[in-house]
Amino acid sequence: MKGHGSRFMQVVGAVLENIDNADTAIRPLLYQLGERHSYYEGFKPEYFNYYKDGMMYMCEKNFGEKLTPKMRDLWCKVFDFIIDSVQDGCRDGLSHIADDKRYWIEREHQLQHGQK
C-alpha cells in the first residue's frame, strides 16, 4: 500500500502542475489507469473512494487549523478530479469486459500504438 500512496501523490503533483489543462494532459492517463484496474478480478470502482477519504484525512491531520474551508474545498476538487477520472476508466473497462473480451485485444493494440 505504501507504493500506491507514493504513486497517488505523484498523480496529485501532476494534476497540480497541469491544473490549467488537466482535462487534456492528465485525465486520459488517469482514465487508462482506471481501465487497467478493471483487469483485477473483484476490483470495484468504488474502491478508489478510499484514496480520497485517506487523502482528506491526511490533509486535515497535516494542515490542522490551517486547513480553511476554502482550502478543504480546493483539495476535494483535486481529489474528485482524480477519483472521477480513474473510476470512469474502470467502469468503462468493466463494461467492456462484460460485453466483449475481444475489446481488450484491440485496446492493448491501441495503447501500444499511442492511441487513447
Contacts in CASP RR format, 6 or more apart in sequence:
PFRMAT RR
TARGET T0000
AUTHOR 0000-0000-0000
METHOD contacts of the structure
MODEL  1
MKGHGSRFMQVVGAVLENIDNADTAIRPLLYQLGERHSYYEGFKPEYFNY
YKDGMMYMCEKNFGEKLTPKMRDLWCKVFDFIIDSVQDGCRDGLSHIADD
KRYWIEREHQLQHGQK
5 51 0 8 1.000
8 51 0 8 1.000
8 55 0 8 1.000
8 82 0 8 1.000
11 26 0 8 1.000
11 30 0 8 1.000
11 82 0 8 1.000
12 55 0 8 1.000
12 78 0 8 1.000
12 79 0 8 1.000
12 82 0 8 1.000
14 26 0 8 1.000
14 29 0 8 1.000
15 22 0 8 1.000
15 26 0 8 1.000
15 78 0 8 1.000
15 81 0 8 1.000
15 82 0 8 1.000
16 78 0 8 1.000
18 25 0 8 1.000
18 26 0 8 1.000
22 81 0 8 1.000
26 85 0 8 1.000
27 81 0 8 1.000
27 85 0 8 1.000
28 116 0 8 1.000
30 82 0 8 1.000
30 85 0 8 1.000
30 86 0 8 1.000
31 85 0 8 1.000
31 86 0 8 1.000
31 88 0 8 1.000
31 89 0 8 1.000
31 92 0 8 1.000
32 89 0 8 1.000
32 111 0 8 1.000
32 116 0 8 1.000
33 86 0 8 1.000
33 89 0 8 1.000
34 45 0 8 1.000
34 48 0 8 1.000
34 85 0 8 1.000
34 86 0 8 1.000
34 87 0 8 1.000
34 88 0 8 1.000
34 89 0 8 1.000
34 90 0 8 1.000
34 93 0 8 1.000
35 89 0 8 1.000
35 90 0 8 1.000
35 92 0 8 1.000
35 93 0 8 1.000
35 107 0 8 1.000
37 43 0 8 1.000
37 48 0 8 1.000
37 86 0 8 1.000
37 90 0 8 1.000
38 89 0 8 1.000
38 90 0 8 1.000
38 91 0 8 1.000
38 92 0 8 1.000
38 93 0 8 1.000
38 94 0 8 1.000
38 96 0 8 1.000
38 97 0 8 1.000
43 90 0 8 1.000
45 86 0 8 1.000
45 87 0 8 1.000
45 90 0 8 1.000
45 91 0 8 1.000
45 94 0 8 1.000
46 87 0 8 1.000
48 83 0 8 1.000
48 86 0 8 1.000
48 87 0 8 1.000
48 90 0 8 1.000
49 83 0 8 1.000
51 79 0 8 1.000
51 82 0 8 1.000
51 83 0 8 1.000
52 76 0 8 1.000
52 79 0 8 1.000
52 80 0 8 1.000
52 82 0 8 1.000
52 83 0 8 1.000
55 75 0 8 1.000
55 79 0 8 1.000
56 72 0 8 1.000
56 75 0 8 1.000
56 76 0 8 1.000
56 79 0 8 1.000
59 67 0 8 1.000
59 72 0 8 1.000
59 75 0 8 1.000
60 67 0 8 1.000
60 72 0 8 1.000
63 71 0 8 1.000
93 103 0 8 1.000
96 103 0 8 1.000
96 104 0 8 1.000
96 107 0 8 1.000
97 103 0 8 1.000
97 104 0 8 1.000
110 116 0 8 1.000
END
